[in-house]
């Protein structure tokens, strides 16, 4: 009996346990993972007279806020490593993974919005933050939806960049596969993964053919901002899960890709 070919699915998560989990999940779904990290973390540090830095130089969230918003597991881990103490602040987490990281680091979590997004958190806090000091601690690519929405609700918002997201050197295997028609699905988890994929494709001289290849494959995106970024670049998006997490994205994209793949 002839064995059916496996779906070749690209995942762009950072090269840590998130990518390991993505590979494990895709294999459990019967796919052939293409791990191609499009994000690497550079912790933000305070200016120092020395060329070397350590955890004591790390930027941390402010400690004089009424509310502190953490938007990612990475941000929580970096804040914890640097010894951040939230004091009496109300701690808000966007999403279960961020909340889980806070609990694991020994912090309490006071608010998790029902919708795991910047819009969801703004809606949750809108009636409570007028006149309050709100600290938003996240990456250098955070959406203005969160800060603008909180300011519109009457909050005094301060943003701290805990880390920068850069494209790892050598990324782009998935772009080459897409350009040659050998990629069945791609799972974009942020607007920045889309932008870095296209940068990697351009670096390899295959940007247009990679876009063409994606448009023959199944493309999944977490959330509307990621979908918009992809579509603005000419990439057709097939799957946007209702639940903004990687497992939902992977399961729905693999299911959507399978009928075409196995015809």
Number of C-alpha atoms within 10 A of each C-alpha: 3 4 5 8 11 16 22 22 27 29 25 26 25 20 16 10 10 14 17 13 14 21 21 13 17 22 15 10 16 14 22 17 21 20 21 21 25 28 22 17 17 12 19 18 17 11 11 9 7 6 6 7 13 8 14 12 15 20 21 26 25 17 15 14 22 19 24 24 23 24 24 20 20 19 24 28 16 19 26 19 14 17 13 17 14 19 11 11 18 16 22 24 26 22 24 15 15 22 25 17 20 24 13 13 14 10 17 15 16 12 18 20 19 12 16 18 19 21 15 17 24 21 18 16 18 17 11 12 20 16 13 17 18 25 26 25 25 25 23 15 13 15 14 10 13 20 21 13 19 26 20 13 19 16 23 18 21 16 18 16 19 24 24 15 17 15 20 17 11 11 21 25 18 27 30 20 20 27 21 14 17 18 23 27 32 27 25 29 22 21 21 19 26 24 18 20 27 21 19 24 24 16 13 14 14 20 20 14 19 25 22 18 23 26 19 17 24 25 27 29 30 23 22 14 13 22 25 16 18 25 13 10 13 14 20 20 21 18 22 21 20 11 13 18 17 22 15 14 24 28 16 16 24 26 14 17 22 17 9 11 17 10 5
